[in-house]
Amino acid sequence: MARQTFWKGYLKLSLVTASVSLTPATTESSKVRFHVLNRATKNRVESRYVDSVTHKPVSERDQVKGYPRGEDDYVMLEDEEIEEVGLESTRTIDIDSFVPSGSIDWIWYDKPHFLAPEDKVGMEAFCVIREAMRANNVVGIARLVLYRRERAVLLEPQGKGIVLWTLRYGDEVREPAAELDMKAKVDSELLALMKKLVKEETKEWTPSMVQDPVQKRLKALIRGKEKSLKKAAPARKPAPVKSTGNVINIMDALKKSLAAEGGRGKPR
């Protein structure tokens, strides 16, 4: 199954720009999903926002976001006000700094995505950025609006492409649990037996080790019930979005970038 591109924009490093596309590296497309139905009519049940006191439906135009500052007391914010504090551009991955590869602990990593050049025009610029990071053994740090939220992202060279990881924010990572008593002694005989057991149970990694047995049983249950039902007509696929590229001279852009950096470094 072809990967579905869900974001298109530009990868930018100083004056070098490449048209790119982003696809999630993981998928839940095979996961069983259900709709809530009216048992009597078999029609789908809709969810609506209702007033918690009057229990009357609230139209979309009357809905507003509120930040609680006390009991039944809120600071109300319009969608336009929230959007104004976000990034100016939601379509550019502007790498603003680099850190040594492997210096960011695993707990900060959130969701992986595949970043790839969108067209032949941006291929060279994309490859130059990727290989420069690989040669210096660094990863790039940038910011991007994804999933309706501004996020810090990490760009890591991987094979012929770049893996873009969304990173967790500082207030999302908890302090590590208290360390165990490292002074406790381990019985040498028990350790020898455990090491032997671990060695005997060690195998080569395969994706089958992490298959979901519940999903497998659910699918079997659904297939059994489907035999007596008519198959629904397949949904139409949306028309593919045409990509656009920008023509650049990478050598000139790099020279101008380095000249600009040198100029900023000279004493006044």
N, C-alpha and C positions, 0 to 999 in steps of 0.2 A: 504494500500500500504506500502510495506517494505521501511524503510529509506535507502537511498543510502550512503554508506560510501565513503567519498571523501578524507580521510587522514588516514594513519596508521603510528604509530611510537611508541615512548616510553614516559611514564611519569616518571620523575626522581626527587627524593628528597634525596640529599646527595648520599648515596650508595644504596638506595632502588629504584629499577626500575620495572616498570610494562609495559607490552605490551598493547597498547590502540588503539582505533579507534575513529575518530571524524566524526560526522554528523551534518549538519546544523539543528538548531532547528526550522527554518522557511522555507517555500517553496513557490515558485511562479509557480509550475508545472501546476496549474489549470488556470493560467493567459493566456488569448488569445494572441497568437503571430502570426505575419504575415511575409511572405516573399515578397520581391519586385519582381514583374514579368514584363516581356515584354508583354504589352497588346496584341500585334499582334501574337506573337508565344507562349505565356504563359510559356516561359522559364524563369528561375530565372536570375535576374540581379546580376552580380558580382561587388564588389567594389574593386578598385585598387588604390594604391598610385601613384600619378602622380606629376611631377615637377610643382611647382606653376607658373613658368615662361615659360618654354618650353612646358608644358602640355603633355610631353611624359611620358609613364609608367616608373617607377623606379623598377628594380628587387630587390628581397629581399637582395641579397648580396651587393647591392649598398646603402642600407638604413642604416643610423647611427643616433643615438640619439644626439641631440644638446641642450645645455643650453644657452638661449639667454642672452647676456651681453650688447647688444646694437642693434641698427637697422641693420639688415642683418649681424650681427656679433655673432658667436656662439662658445662655447667651445664644441668640439665633444668628445663623450665618446663611447667606444666599449662596447658591452654586457658583455664581459669578465671582463672589468674594473669595471663595476657596480656590477657584481656578487661577486667580490672579497671583497667588503666592507660590504657584508651581513653576516648573521650568518654562523658560521662554519658548523653547523648541522641543517638541515631543518626537521629532523625526531625525535627530542627530545624536550619535554617540560620540561625544567629544572627549577623547582621552586627555585628562589633565595632569596625570601623574603615573609613575610606575613604582612598583615595590618588588623586592626579590621574590622569585618564584618559590613557593612553599613557606613563605613567612606568615601567611594568614592561616590561622587554625581552622580545622574542619568545621567547627561549630558555627562559624560565620557564614558558611555556604548555604544557600537556600535552594533555588531551582536552576537547573542547567538548560541552556539553549544552544542550538547550532547557529553560528553566524557565518554567512557565505556571501561572496560577491553576487550581485544581482545581474550583472551583464558583463560582457567582454571588456567594455570600456573601463570598468572599475577593477578588473581582475589584477592588473599590474600593481595598482596602488594598494590593494588589499594584501597581496603577497609580500610587498615590501614592508608593510607594517608588521605583518605576522612574522617574517623572517628576522626583522630587527629585534623584536621582542625575544624570539627564540635564541638569537645570537648573544644577547645580553642576559639571558636567563632571568627575565622579569615578566611580570603580568601587568596589564594596564588597569587603571581605576577610572571609572567614569560615572555619570548619572544618566538616568533614563526613566521616562514615564512608561510603566508597564502595569497591566492589570489595574488601571485607574489609580495608580499611586506612583509618586516619585521614588525611585529606588537607586541605591548605590549598586554598581555592577562591576564585576571583575572579568577581564578578557584574557584568556589563556590560550596560547598556540597549541593546537592539537592536530597532529597529522597534516592534512592539506587544508584544514580550516582553522577556525577559532571557536572555542567554547566560551559562551558568555554566561556567567553565573550571577544571578541576583544575590545580593548580600543582605544578611539580617542587620537591622539597626542596633545600636548599642543598648537601647532599653529593651530589646527583645531577647538578649542573651543573659541568662541567669549566672550568678556566681557559682563556681564549681562546688560540688558537695564536699563536706569535710573529708580529708584524706584518711585512709585506713591506717591502723597502727602498723607501720612498716617494720617495727622492731619484733613483731611476732615471728616466732620460729616455725619453720615448716618441717614436718617429719620427713627425713630423707627417704625412708622406705615407701611412704605414701606418695611422695613426689615422683619416685622412680616408676611406680605403678601408673600414676596419672600420665606421665610423659609417654609411657608405652601405649596407653589407651588412646591418647591424642594422636600419636603417630599412626596407629592402626586405622583410625577414623578419618585421617586426612586424605582428601580426594582432589582431583582437578575441578576447578570452578565451572559450573554450567548454569545457565539461567533457570533450568528446571528446579534448582534447589530453592528458588523463591517463588514458585507458582502458588497461587491462591486456591486452596482446595474448596473453600466455600463458594467462590465464583464458579468453579467447575461443576459443583453439585447443583447450583442454581440454574446454570445453563441446561443441564440434563433434565431438570424438572420442567423448565420452560419448553424444551423440545418435545417432551412427552405430552404437554397440554396443547402444543401447536398443531399436532396431528389432526385434531378435530376442528381446527379453525382455518379460515381463508387467510392467505398471505396478503399483507398490506402492500399497496403499490409503492415502489421506491420513490423517495423524494428527489426532486430535480436538483442537480448540482449548480451552484452559482457560477456565472461566467468568470473566467480568470481575469485578474487585474493586470493590465499592461504595465510593465516596468518602464521607468525612465532613467536615463543615465546622464552624466555630465562629463564633457571632454576636458581633461586636464593634462598639463605637462608636469609630470612628477618631478623631474630633475630641477626645473625652474622653481617649483613649489618648495622643494627641499632646500635649495640654495637660499631662497628668500627667508625661509623659516630659520635657518642657521644664522643668516645675516642679522635677522631681527633679534635673535637670542644674544648674539655677540654685541649688538648695539646697546642692549639693555644692561649688559655686564660692564661696559666701559664707565670709568668714573667721570662725573661731570665737573 
